[in-house]
Amino acid sequence: MRHNQLLNLTYPIIQAPMAGNILTPELVAAVSNAGMLGSIASGYLSLTALEEFILKVKQLTMKPFVVNVFIEPEQKTPQILLKPQLIMDLERQLGMPDEPDFTLPATIPQDEYINLLLKHNVPVVSCTFGLFSPDNLLRLKKHAVVVIANATNLAEVHAAYQSGVDAIVLQGFAAGGHQASFINNGQCNQLSSLELLKQIQSLHLAIPLIVTGGINCANFTQFLAAGANYVQLGTSFMLSNLSNLDLTHQQYLIRQSSNSTALSQNLTGKWARGINNQLMQQLDQCAYPFPIQHYASAKLRGFARNHGLFDYTGSWLGQHASYAIQSTNDLLQHLINCYISYSNVVKPGDS
Ligand SMILES: Cc1cc2nc3c(=O)[nH]c(=O)nc-3n(C[C@H](O)[C@H](O)[C@H](O)COP(=O)(O)O)c2cc1C
């Protein structure tokens, strides 16, 4: 299947949605303007902030882009909960004031996301940590929105395919940030992107497969050669200059990456890959499931980020052979050059 069947992109390359104040409209638009697909992350944003982000991206590009939505358990009203003792101890260690509780905010109803995305004619929508309700999926499809689901195993791929999505992201265990799991999600995904791709290819699904996790400029063509229709890169874009991560944080990630990344579910209640720093080592228990544990540790992680105490931040990073900080334009150009060399070798119809 040719990559341009689904989205008519010049290059079969997607910038991963990354929630947590990582992305800028300039980054997303630069990717789409380069003939790839930029993604907005709606996770942890209010609807107003999301709308502003979408409008800025639309000012900067006429090309398609994605909005990614978290599928979370419904929380109708905000709730005050007790902060786990271990998190309070860590906060005290950093000199933060004692606050024995934290607020679990109400979730934004899925319908309201869909209303906003349709209002702004968002061309591509993706979901993670679950699937859209059948009604909402139907609403998106009626408006010819391309819908993408994230999956980490065979059962999730089956569920996503049966629901009628247009493409599936296969997320391997090297991926930075949270595992997208929604079936048996207490279990950590141990499959590499390539293993997952091979498993799912044997199903011969009639929709494109997007592969993500540990993919960068140096290796993305291997995944295309193995039959992926698209590749999705997160860490590489996070380490580029149009990301919202400041240079000192990016430099910290590069310095610490030599100690390797690790997976933990204790920071947020869901398996996530990042730098195996002091926070990951000291926060060795999980009191609440996702997203409650995320909100329980949010103040600590936010304080650490604002004060440059990166050893106590949730420093999400994919597992790669090497990392580099570079300009977003150089990264895009490098991806284009590698893709052109690759497609000159692979004859049309081979992929
Ligand atoms: C900081 C960070 C935040 C992320 N946030 C999201 C998100 O909001 N939604 C999502 O679907 N995936 C999210 N991911 C996962 C990416 O979509 C993707 O699976 C991952 O970046 C791929 O691995 P790589 O970082 O090695 O390229 C995030 C990843 C990182 C590194």
The ligand as a Gaussian input file, in Angstrom:
#p B3LYP/6-31G(d) Opt

LIG

0 1
 C        7.293000      13.876000      26.116000
 C        6.363000      12.946000      25.402000
 C        5.001000      13.157000      25.476000
 C        4.127000      12.300000      24.780000
 N        2.769000      12.568000      24.791000
 C        1.941000      11.846000      23.994000
 C        0.580000      12.229000      23.821000
 O        0.116000      13.232000      24.359000
 N       -0.205000      11.448000      23.030000
 C        0.286000      10.348000      22.377000
 O       -0.469000       9.691000      21.658000
 N        1.573000       9.979000      22.517000
 C        2.411000      10.715000      23.297000
 N        3.737000      10.355000      23.400000
 C        4.231000       9.146000      22.714000
 C        4.532000       9.458000      21.262000
 O        3.319000       9.560000      20.553000
 C        5.366000       8.347000      20.591000
 O        4.771000       7.094000      20.834000
 C        6.815000       8.322000      21.079000
 O        7.349000       9.603000      21.179000
 C        7.636000       7.527000      20.082000
 O        8.893000       7.224000      20.571000
 P       10.187000       8.153000      20.354000
 O       10.036000       9.215000      21.396000
 O       11.302000       7.238000      20.607000
 O       10.160000       8.734000      18.980000
 C        4.638000      11.194000      24.071000
 C        6.023000      10.997000      24.009000
 C        6.886000      11.862000      24.647000
 C        8.373000      11.639000      24.516000

